[in-house]
Amino acid sequence: MTSYTSPIAPTSPPYALSQDPVSPLLQSCTVEPAIAAVRSKIAASASLNSSLLNLLMLTMDAPAALGHMSTHITILRTELSAHSVALEALQKKALQTLRRHELFRDSIVRRLTYRITAMTAKFREKSHVAEKEYTETVKELSRAETRLKLLAAKLQEAEQERKKLEQQAAEHREAHRKIDELYESVFAGPTPGFAEEDKRESAYDVALQNLERTKKDLLAARKAVRSLVQTGNAFKRAGNFLVHAVNAVDASFFLALSGAEEEIKTHERYRTMALSLVEHTKDSLRPMDRKAEEVAKRLSDTIRKGVVNLEDISSKQLFLDSVAEAGKDLNEAAVLLDQLKALVKEKERTAAQNLGQTARALEDARQALQEVRQEAFEKVVGFGAAPPAYHECCDRSSQFEEAADDGSVLSDTFVDQEFVDAPSSDAHSPQTPSETTPYYSPSFLHSNAFSPSPDVVSALDPWAPSRKLARG
């Protein structure tokens, strides 16, 4: 059985017409008005573009000249200050030599004394020396005064010149700002008919994204370093209160009356703060590399372990054992903290190096984009493809490289501001806790029969404990 096919039946699916490419004529009708609109914008802005380019060309040396002039003025001021001091010394010397000269010139008694003692020749010699010394000092003083006046005149002239250069440099910066705004208003986004401009604009956008990503990484690393520094401070404070708790127990006959519970509660506050700071660091560094993530996880787990559970403690010995275990965890956490801090600092150094490279790449992309936009004006309203009369003079890579702090980084004294150390509740504690009272493992405090040597204590404790807390 054969099927019937209509001679007018379509030989392709009914939706095939919608997939046909747009005809060249339709494309031309769509693109030509867009190109004409861009060219119209360029023509309307041509006069402003030319005036700004001419101003940039006339003032292009002003920024560098201003920097040199500022250095020159600094040198002149230094020399002027030094010559002022030298002039004061010469004035004092001139006054002294004048007095000595007058002693021989105007003193009749001195002259008669030398004549009576038959020492007239010696008198004349001393008088001549005093007069010569005074004369030379006066000449030197005159030269110094002349030099000082010359320096003051040069300084005044340089300051006047700097004011002119400051005005020219300000005009140069303003011209840059205006031409940037002009080009953005004409060329921002896809620009029909200017494929090369679109290509370089895309390259500039990519370079800008790379720079912003690098800045973000650098700021995150700096924030993490500061958080880890605060974690170390919290460790020290927590260790201080463990030591005070042990001292309080040893000094009291009854555990319940020793006041050690308050010391442990304060230790717990610092331990919790340290854990919070570590978690804050992990959040700011995500995504982390595998090694840093492993160390950070071990650090958090170790801090969580360092708890002194007061509810399960019924005797002094159990209490001391629990504190010793917490101290061991604290010391282990300190070692892991140093490892994590070293990894984060390495990440910070890498980000700082990358920042310079990405800033340089962004500036190169910006100058390339600026050049092709200037050429677009030449092609539309100039003389064919003639190169622009002005070439980029101001390198902005140093400005791009600036990575200012966003203000969200913790203060270096965060721990001290959050928990101000009050005097210990234990009247027998040797001193109130502070950063100068480091912690060491209270396992050495369990028995009065053992007194550790400084070498042993230093080997086990990363903060080199104070010997006044060791007992034996």
C-alpha positions in Angstrom: 0.0 0.0 0.0 1.5 3.3 -1.1 0.9 6.6 0.7 -0.2 9.7 -1.2 2.0 12.8 -1.1 0.6 16.1 -2.1 2.7 18.0 -4.7 2.3 21.2 -2.6 3.2 19.5 0.7 6.2 21.0 2.5 9.3 19.0 2.3 10.7 20.3 5.6 9.3 20.8 9.1 6.9 23.7 9.5 9.4 25.5 11.8 12.2 25.6 9.3 11.4 29.1 8.2 12.0 30.4 11.7 15.6 29.0 11.6 16.6 30.6 8.4 19.4 33.1 8.9 18.6 36.8 8.7 19.1 38.0 5.2 22.0 40.4 4.5 19.6 43.1 3.5 17.8 42.8 6.8 21.1 42.9 8.7 22.1 46.0 6.8 18.8 47.7 7.6 19.3 46.9 11.3 23.0 47.7 11.7 23.3 50.8 9.6 21.2 53.0 11.8 23.2 51.9 14.9 26.5 52.7 13.1 25.1 56.0 12.0 24.1 56.8 15.6 27.6 56.1 16.9 29.3 58.2 14.2 26.8 61.0 14.9 27.9 60.9 18.6 31.5 61.0 17.6 31.0 63.9 15.2 29.1 65.9 17.9 31.9 65.3 20.4 34.8 65.9 18.0 35.3 69.5 19.1 35.4 68.7 22.8 37.7 65.7 22.1 40.1 67.9 20.2 40.2 70.6 22.9 40.8 68.0 25.6 43.5 66.3 23.7 45.3 69.6 23.1 45.0 70.5 26.8 46.5 67.1 27.7 49.3 67.6 25.3 50.1 71.1 26.6 50.1 70.0 30.3 51.5 66.5 29.9 54.8 67.4 31.6 53.2 69.1 34.6 52.6 66.0 36.8 56.3 64.8 36.5 57.6 68.4 36.8 55.5 68.9 40.0 57.0 65.8 41.5 60.6 67.0 40.7 59.8 70.5 42.0 58.4 69.1 45.3 61.6 67.2 45.8 63.7 70.3 44.9 61.7 72.3 47.5 62.3 69.7 50.1 66.0 69.8 49.5 66.1 73.6 49.6 64.3 73.6 52.9 66.7 71.1 54.3 69.7 73.2 53.2 68.1 76.4 54.4 67.5 74.9 57.9 71.1 73.6 58.0 72.5 77.0 56.9 70.4 78.7 59.5 71.9 76.6 62.3 75.4 77.2 60.9 74.7 80.9 60.7 73.7 81.0 64.3 76.9 79.2 65.3 79.0 81.7 63.2 77.2 84.7 64.9 78.2 83.3 68.3 81.7 82.7 67.1 81.9 86.3 65.6 80.8 87.7 69.0 83.4 85.7 70.9 86.2 86.7 68.5 85.1 90.3 68.6 85.4 90.3 72.4 88.9 88.8 72.3 89.9 91.3 69.6 88.6 94.2 71.7 90.6 92.9 74.7 93.8 93.5 72.9 92.7 96.6 70.9 91.0 98.7 73.6 92.6 97.5 76.9 95.3 100.1 78.0 96.1 98.2 81.2 96.8 95.0 79.3 99.0 96.9 76.8 101.0 98.5 79.7 101.4 95.2 81.5 102.9 93.6 78.5 105.2 96.6 77.9 106.4 96.6 81.5 107.1 92.9 81.4 109.0 93.4 78.1 106.6 91.3 76.2 105.5 93.9 73.7 106.2 91.6 70.8 104.1 88.8 72.2 101.3 91.3 72.8 101.4 92.4 69.2 101.4 88.8 68.1 98.4 87.9 70.2 96.6 91.1 69.1 97.3 90.3 65.4 96.0 86.7 65.8 92.8 87.9 67.5 92.2 90.5 64.9 92.8 88.0 62.1 90.5 85.5 63.6 87.8 88.1 64.0 88.2 89.3 60.4 88.0 85.8 59.0 85.0 85.0 61.1 83.2 88.1 59.9 84.0 87.3 56.2 82.7 83.7 56.8 79.6 85.1 58.4 79.0 87.5 55.5 79.3 84.6 53.0 76.9 82.5 55.1 74.4 85.4 55.2 74.6 85.8 51.5 74.2 82.1 50.9 71.2 82.0 53.2 69.5 84.9 51.4 70.2 83.1 48.1 68.6 79.9 49.4 65.6 81.8 50.7 65.2 83.5 47.3 65.5 80.2 45.5 63.0 78.6 47.8 60.5 81.4 47.2 60.9 81.2 43.5 60.5 77.4 43.6 57.3 77.7 45.7 55.9 80.1 43.1 56.8 77.7 40.3 55.2 74.9 42.2 51.9 76.7 42.4 51.9 77.1 38.6 52.7 73.4 38.2 50.0 72.5 40.7 47.5 74.4 38.6 48.7 72.8 35.4 48.7 69.3 37.0 45.1 69.9 38.2 44.1 70.9 34.7 45.7 67.8 33.3 43.9 65.5 35.8 40.6 67.3 35.0 41.2 66.8 31.3 41.8 63.1 31.8 38.6 62.8 33.8 36.5 64.6 31.2 38.0 62.6 28.3 37.3 59.4 30.1 33.7 60.4 30.7 33.4 61.5 27.0 34.7 58.2 25.7 32.5 56.2 28.0 29.4 58.1 26.9 30.3 57.3 23.2 31.9 53.9 23.3 30.6 52.1 26.5 29.2 48.6 25.6 29.0 47.2 22.1 29.8 49.8 19.5 28.5 48.9 16.0 31.0 49.5 13.3 34.0 49.5 15.7 34.9 45.9 16.2 38.5 46.6 17.4 37.2 49.0 20.1 34.8 46.3 21.3 37.6 43.8 21.4 39.9 46.0 23.4 37.0 47.0 25.7 36.4 43.3 26.5 40.1 42.9 27.2 40.0 45.8 29.6 36.9 44.4 31.4 38.7 41.1 31.9 41.8 42.8 33.2 39.6 44.9 35.6 37.9 41.7 36.9 41.3 40.1 37.5 42.5 43.1 39.4 39.4 43.2 41.6 39.7 39.5 42.3 43.3 39.9 43.3 42.5 42.8 45.6 39.7 40.7 47.2 42.2 37.9 47.8 44.7 40.2 49.3 42.3 41.9 51.6 40.9 38.5 52.7 44.4 37.3 53.5 45.2 40.4 55.5 42.0 40.1 57.4 42.8 36.4 58.1 46.2 37.3 59.4 44.8 39.8 61.8 42.2 37.4 63.0 44.9 34.8 63.7 46.9 37.3 65.6 43.8 37.9 67.8 43.4 34.1 68.1 46.9 34.0 69.6 46.1 36.7 72.0 43.0 34.8 73.1 45.1 31.7 73.6 47.5 33.6 75.9 44.6 35.0 78.0 42.9 31.6 78.2 46.2 30.0 79.4 46.6 32.8 82.0 43.3 31.9 83.6 44.2 28.2 83.6 47.3 29.0 85.6 45.3 31.2 88.0 42.8 28.4 88.5 45.5 25.9 89.4 47.1 28.5 91.8 43.7 29.1 93.4 43.1 25.4 94.0 46.6 24.9 95.5 46.1 27.8 97.8 42.7 26.7 99.1 41.8 23.8 101.3 38.3 23.4 99.7 37.8 23.2 96.0 34.4 24.8 96.1 35.8 27.9 98.0 38.9 28.3 95.9 37.4 30.6 93.3 38.8 28.4 90.5 35.4 28.1 88.9 35.3 31.8 88.0 38.8 31.5 86.5 37.7 28.5 84.4 34.6 30.4 83.2 36.8 33.3 82.0 39.1 30.8 80.4 36.1 29.4 78.6 35.2 32.8 77.3 38.6 33.3 75.7 38.6 29.7 74.4 35.2 30.4 72.7 36.5 33.7 71.3 39.5 31.9 69.8 37.2 29.4 68.2 35.0 32.2 66.8 38.1 34.0 65.4 39.3 30.8 63.7 35.9 30.2 62.1 35.9 33.9 61.0 39.3 33.3 59.4 38.1 30.2 57.5 35.1 32.1 56.2 37.2 35.0 54.9 39.6 32.6 53.1 37.1 30.4 51.3 37.8 28.8 49.0 40.9 27.4 50.8 43.6 25.2 49.5 43.6 21.6 50.8 46.6 22.0 53.2 45.3 25.2 54.8 41.8 23.7 55.1 43.2 20.7 56.8 45.2 22.7 59.3 42.3 25.0 60.0 40.0 22.0 60.7 42.5 20.5 63.1 42.9 23.8 64.8 39.1 24.2 65.3 38.8 20.6 66.5 41.6 21.0 69.0 40.2 24.2 70.4 36.8 22.5 70.9 38.5 19.8 72.8 40.1 22.2 75.4 37.1 22.3 77.7 37.2 22.0 81.5 33.9 20.4 82.4 33.2 21.6 86.0 30.1 19.5 86.4 32.1 16.2 86.3 34.8 17.4 88.8 34.4 16.3 92.4 38.0 16.6 93.8 41.1 18.6 93.4 43.0 15.9 91.6 40.2 15.5 89.0 40.2 19.2 88.5 44.0 19.4 88.0 43.8 16.5 85.6 41.1 18.3 83.6 43.0 21.5 83.5 46.2 19.7 82.5 44.3 18.1 79.5 42.9 21.5 78.5 46.4 23.0 78.7 47.8 20.3 76.5 45.1 21.0 73.9 45.8 24.7 74.2 49.5 24.2 73.4 48.7 21.9 70.5 46.3 24.5 69.2 49.1 27.1 69.4 51.4 25.0 67.2 48.6 24.5 64.6 47.9 28.3 64.8 51.5 29.1 63.8 51.2 26.6 60.9 48.0 28.2 59.7 49.4 31.7 60.1 52.4 30.8 58.0 50.2 29.4 55.2 48.0 32.5 55.2 51.0 34.9 55.2 52.3 33.0 52.2 49.0 33.5 50.5 49.1 37.2 51.3 52.6 37.5 49.8 51.4 35.7 46.6 48.4 38.0 46.3 50.5 41.1 46.8 52.8 40.0 44.0 49.8 39.2 41.7 48.4 42.6 42.5 51.3 44.4 40.8 51.1 42.1 37.8 47.3 42.5 37.4 47.5 46.3 37.9 50.1 46.5 35.1 48.0 44.4 32.8 45.0 46.6 33.5 46.9 49.8 32.7 48.2 48.3 29.4 44.6 47.3 28.5 43.4 50.8 29.4 46.0 52.5 27.3 45.3 50.2 24.3 41.5 51.0 24.6 42.2 54.7 24.9 44.3 54.6 21.8 41.7 52.9 19.6 39.0 55.3 20.8 41.2 58.2 19.8 41.7 56.6 16.4 38.0 56.3 16.0 37.6 60.1 16.2 40.4 60.5 13.6 38.7 58.0 11.3 35.3 59.6 11.5 36.0 63.4 11.6 39.8 63.5 10.9 41.9 62.6 8.0 41.5 58.9 7.4 43.5 56.6 9.7 46.0 59.3 10.9 47.3 58.5 14.4 46.1 60.8 17.2 48.3 63.8 18.1 48.4 62.9 21.8 49.6 59.7 23.3 48.9 58.5 26.9 51.3 60.1 29.3 50.1 59.2 32.8 50.6 55.6 33.9 47.9 54.6 36.4 49.2 51.2 37.4 50.2 52.5 40.8 46.7 53.8 41.4 45.2 50.5 40.4 47.6 48.7 42.7 46.3 50.4 45.8 44.4 47.9 48.0 42.9 50.0 50.7 41.5 48.3 53.8 37.7 48.0 53.7 37.4 48.7 57.4 35.9 45.3 58.2 39.2 43.9 59.5 39.4 43.3 63.3 41.3 45.8 65.4 44.7 44.6 66.7 43.4 45.1 70.2 40.0 43.4 69.7 40.6 40.9 72.5 41.6 43.5 75.0 38.6 45.7 74.1 36.1 42.8 74.3 37.3 41.3 77.5 39.1 43.7 79.8 41.1 41.7 82.3 39.8 42.3 85.8 41.7 41.2 89.0 41.4 37.5 89.5 38.8 36.2 92.0 41.5 34.2 93.6 43.3 36.3 96.2 46.3 34.0 96.1 46.9 34.4 92.4 50.4 35.8 91.8 49.3 38.5 89.4 46.5 39.5 87.2 46.6 37.9 83.8 48.1 39.9 81.0 50.0 39.4 77.7 53.3 39.3 79.7 52.0 36.3 81.8 52.3 33.5 79.3 50.8 30.0 79.8 52.5 26.6 80.2 51.0 23.2 80.7 49.7 22.8 84.2 50.8 19.2 84.3 53.9 20.5 86.0 51.7 22.0 88.7 50.2 18.8 89.9 53.0 17.8 92.3 55.2 20.0 94.5 57.9 17.3 94.2 58.8 18.2 90.6 60.2 21.5 89.4 60.8 21.6 85.6 63.9 23.1 84.2 63.6 26.2 82.0 64.7 24.2 79.0 62.1 21.6 79.5 59.3 24.1 79.9 60.4 26.1 76.9 60.5 23.0 74.8 56.9 22.1 75.7 55.4 25.6 75.7 55.3 27.9 72.6 55.2 31.0 74.8 58.2 30.4 77.0 56.6 30.6 80.5 57.3 32.9 83.3 59.5 31.2 85.9 57.7 32.9 88.8 54.7 30.7 88.2 56.7 27.4 88.2 56.5 25.6 91.5 58.6 23.0 93.1 
